[in-house]
């Protein structure tokens, strides 16, 4: 596979997902970038904005195993990871694997589970390994978490800790579609439920594990000039000295941003990264990795506002 073939594949995949998810082209792109960059996505938005539908549509176009966990306050870590059960017939323990043993995992409303259960995903997301009773089990190289959370409901929710947030490559904020798109959605779903099965949308599975691995090998060869790497580091370091930020982004954030830049360049058919790639991905890659100062919050500034100011302040390479 060369860059031209890869770009055509991505365009076709976008089109397949758009059969079910309308008016969210930028969101679809960022989810695909995350998958090819070996990252994970946190999707935040009000109810009814196609967050779950997006995950199901992505799983449909990827010829990979897919499972969903509905996070609730009574969910336990064993419900996510699995447990060893004693078999009285064989007098041995037998591992009953949890839903985390899959390729694409939808963690629906992840902030509804208590911290103990949320932390069950930390090792899985970072190392793609699950440890149960002292034994390590591999989840495979294709393991991808797409978690959703509702920003407007606070009762019965548990905010994700910084260590968990740092495991996500992107935090994507979903807004309501524009008026014309909303009308088109209603017209398309005439006579059927809005949350109809994605199979009814006719989405074809296009990306197998082998194709995904081939695409990632291609992306690993994308060249990032030293000036681009320096630009990424300068932007991340700027978050650590900005007066509006209490805690800045980590080195992991810089590495994740650089990986995403390579993928975006490949999506555009280029074998090199540009400052435009860095600027386009800065906010979704860092908005969940910084903690605003109390003064910034009192003034009503958001993480996006602060990051855009840093982007405007740090000189890009020419």
C-alpha positions in Angstrom: 0.0 0.0 0.0 1.3 3.4 -1.0 0.2 6.9 0.2 -2.2 7.3 -2.7 -3.9 4.0 -2.0 -4.1 4.7 1.7 -5.6 8.1 1.1 -8.3 6.5 -1.1 -9.0 3.9 1.6 -9.5 6.6 4.2 -11.8 8.5 1.9 -13.9 5.4 1.3 -14.0 4.6 5.1 -15.2 8.2 5.8 -18.0 7.8 3.3 -19.1 4.5 4.8 -19.3 6.0 8.3 -21.1 9.0 7.0 -24.0 6.7 5.8 -25.0 6.5 9.4 -23.4 9.6 11.1 -24.3 12.8 9.3 -22.9 16.3 9.9 -19.9 15.1 12.0 -17.1 14.8 9.3 -14.4 16.4 11.5 -15.3 14.1 14.4 -15.1 11.0 12.1 -11.6 12.1 10.9 -10.3 12.5 14.4 -11.6 9.1 15.5 -9.9 7.5 12.5 -6.7 9.3 13.2 -6.8 8.0 16.8 -7.3 4.4 15.6 -4.3 4.5 13.2 -2.2 6.4 15.8 -2.8 3.5 18.3 -4.6 5.9 20.6 -8.0 6.0 22.3 -10.8 8.6 22.1 -13.0 10.2 24.8 -16.2 11.7 23.2 -18.1 14.2 25.2 -21.5 15.6 24.2 -25.1 16.0 25.2 -27.5 13.1 24.8 -28.8 12.4 21.3 -25.7 13.6 19.4 -24.8 10.2 17.8 -21.9 9.4 20.2 -22.9 5.8 20.5 -23.9 5.6 16.8 -20.5 6.9 15.9 -18.8 4.1 17.8 -21.1 1.4 16.3 -20.5 2.8 12.8 -16.7 2.8 13.3 -16.9 -0.8 14.5 -19.0 -1.7 11.4 -16.5 -0.3 8.9 -13.6 -2.0 10.8 -13.6 -5.8 10.3 -12.8 -6.2 14.0 -14.5 -7.6 17.1 -16.6 -5.0 18.9 -18.1 -4.9 22.4 -19.9 -2.4 24.5 -20.0 -1.8 28.2 -22.7 0.4 29.8 -20.9 2.0 32.7 -23.2 2.3 35.8 -22.5 3.1 39.5 -22.7 -0.6 40.5 -20.3 -1.8 37.8 -17.3 -3.7 39.3 -13.8 -4.1 37.9 -14.4 -7.8 37.4 -17.4 -6.9 35.2 -15.0 -5.2 32.9 -11.9 -7.3 33.0 -13.3 -10.8 33.9 -12.6 -13.1 36.8 -11.3 -16.6 37.6 -14.2 -18.9 38.5 -13.7 -22.2 40.3 -14.9 -25.2 38.3 -16.0 -27.9 40.8 -16.0 -30.6 38.1 -12.3 -30.1 37.2 -11.2 -28.6 40.6 -9.5 -25.8 38.7 -10.0 -22.1 38.2 -11.2 -21.0 34.8 -10.9 -17.5 33.4 -14.2 -15.9 32.3 -13.0 -13.1 30.1 -14.8 -9.7 30.4 -15.9 -7.5 27.6 -12.5 -5.7 27.6 -11.2 -8.7 25.6 -12.1 -7.3 22.2 -10.7 -5.1 19.5 -13.0 -2.1 19.7 -14.5 -1.3 23.1 -17.3 1.2 23.5 -17.2 2.4 27.1 -20.6 4.1 27.2 -21.0 6.9 29.8 -17.7 6.0 31.4 -18.1 8.7 34.1 -21.0 6.9 35.6 -18.8 4.2 37.1 -16.9 4.8 40.3 -13.1 5.4 40.2 -12.3 1.8 41.2 -14.0 0.6 38.0 -12.7 3.3 35.8 -9.2 2.5 36.8 -9.7 -1.1 35.6 -9.1 0.3 32.1 -5.8 2.1 32.9 -3.5 -0.9 32.2 -5.5 -2.1 29.3 -5.4 1.3 27.6 -1.7 2.0 28.2 -0.2 -1.4 27.7 -2.9 -3.4 25.9 -2.5 -6.0 28.6 -4.8 -7.1 31.4 -3.5 -8.6 34.6 -5.9 -10.9 36.5 -4.7 -12.7 39.6 -1.1 -12.1 38.7 -1.3 -13.4 35.1 -1.0 -11.1 32.1 -3.3 -11.5 29.1 -2.6 -9.6 25.9 -5.4 -7.7 24.2 -3.7 -7.5 20.9 -2.4 -4.5 18.8 -5.8 -3.4 17.5 -7.3 -2.7 21.0 -9.1 0.6 20.9 -11.3 2.3 23.4 -13.9 4.8 22.5 -15.4 6.2 25.7 -18.4 8.6 25.9 -19.5 10.9 28.6 -22.4 13.3 29.2 -21.2 16.8 30.3 -24.5 18.2 31.5 -25.5 15.5 34.0 -23.6 15.6 37.4 -25.8 13.5 39.6 -24.5 10.0 39.9 -21.3 10.7 37.9 -17.6 10.5 38.8 -15.2 12.8 37.0 -12.3 10.9 35.3 -9.0 11.4 37.1 -6.1 13.0 35.3 -4.2 9.7 35.0 -7.1 8.2 33.1 -7.6 11.3 30.9 -4.0 11.2 29.9 -4.5 7.7 28.4 -6.8 9.2 25.7 -5.2 10.6 22.6 -8.1 12.9 21.9 -11.0 14.4 23.8 -13.7 15.1 21.2 -16.5 17.5 21.9 -19.7 16.8 20.0 -22.2 19.6 19.4 -25.6 19.5 17.9 -25.6 19.5 14.0 -26.6 22.5 12.0 -30.2 23.1 11.0 -30.0 21.7 7.5 -28.2 18.5 8.7 -30.8 18.0 11.4 -33.5 18.2 8.8 -31.7 15.7 6.6 -31.3 13.3 9.5 -35.0 13.4 10.2 -35.8 12.9 6.5 -33.4 9.9 6.3 -34.9 8.2 9.3 -38.5 8.6 8.3 -40.4 5.5 9.3 -37.6 4.1 11.6 -36.0 4.8 14.9 -33.2 7.3 15.0 -31.0 4.8 16.8 -31.5 2.1 14.2 -28.9 -0.7 13.8 -26.0 0.5 11.8 -26.4 -2.6 9.6 -29.5 -1.0 8.2 -27.2 1.9 6.9 -25.4 -0.5 4.6 -21.9 0.1 6.1 -19.4 -2.3 4.6 -16.5 -3.7 6.6 -13.4 -2.3 4.8 -10.5 -2.4 7.2 -9.3 -5.7 8.5 -6.6 -6.2 11.0 -4.0 -6.8 8.2 -5.0 -3.6 6.4 -4.8 -1.7 9.7 -1.3 -3.0 10.4 -0.2 -2.2 6.9 -1.6 1.4 7.2 0.2 1.8 10.6 3.5 0.6 9.0 3.1 3.2 6.3 2.3 5.9 8.9 5.4 5.0 10.9 7.5 6.0 7.9 6.1 9.5 7.7 8.9 12.0 8.3 8.6 14.7 10.9 11.4 17.3 10.5 13.3 18.4 13.6 11.5 21.8 13.3 8.1 20.0 13.6 9.2 18.0 16.6 10.6 21.1 18.2 7.3 22.9 17.5 5.3 20.1 19.2 7.6 20.2 22.3 7.5 24.0 22.5 3.7 24.0 22.5 3.5 21.3 25.1 6.1 23.1 27.3 4.2 26.3 27.0 1.3 24.7 28.8 3.5 24.2 31.8 4.4 27.9 32.2 1.1 29.5 31.2 -0.5 31.5 34.1 -3.9 30.2 33.1 -2.9 26.6 33.6 -2.4 25.0 36.9 -1.0 21.7 35.6 0.4 21.4 32.0 0.6 18.6 29.6 3.0 15.7 29.9 5.7 14.3 27.7 3.2 11.5 26.8 1.0 14.3 25.4 3.8 15.5 23.1 4.5 12.0 21.9 0.8 11.4 21.3 0.5 14.6 19.4 3.5 13.8 17.2 1.9 10.4 16.4 -1.4 12.0 15.4 0.5 14.5 13.2 2.0 11.6 11.2 -1.5 10.1 10.7 -3.0 13.4 9.5 -0.2 13.8 7.0 -0.8 10.4 5.6 -4.5 11.1 5.4 -3.6 14.1 3.2 -1.3 11.9 1.0 1.9 13.5 2.3 5.0 11.7 3.6 5.9 14.6 5.8 4.2 16.6 8.6 3.4 20.3 8.5 2.9 22.9 11.2 -0.8 23.0 10.0 -1.1 19.3 11.1 0.1 20.2 14.6 -2.2 23.3 14.8 -5.2 21.3 13.7 -4.7 18.6 16.3 -3.4 20.6 19.3 -6.8 21.4 20.9 -8.3 17.9 20.8 -5.0 16.3 21.9 -4.4 18.6 24.9 -7.8 20.0 26.1 -8.2 17.1 28.5 -4.5 17.0 29.6 -4.4 20.4 31.2 -5.9 21.7 34.5 -6.9 25.4 34.4 -6.0 27.7 37.2 -8.8 28.9 39.5 -8.4 32.5 38.1 -9.0 31.3 34.6 -12.1 29.4 35.6 -13.5 32.3 37.5 -12.9 34.5 34.4 -14.8 32.0 32.3 -12.0 30.8 30.1 -12.0 27.3 28.8 -9.2 24.8 28.0 -9.9 25.4 24.3 -9.5 29.2 24.8 -6.2 28.9 26.6 -4.8 26.4 24.1 -5.7 28.6 21.2 -3.9 31.5 22.9 -0.8 29.3 23.3 -1.1 28.3 19.6 -1.2 32.0 18.6 1.7 32.9 20.9 4.2 30.1 20.0 5.9 30.7 16.7 5.4 28.0 14.0 8.4 26.9 11.9 8.5 28.4 8.4 
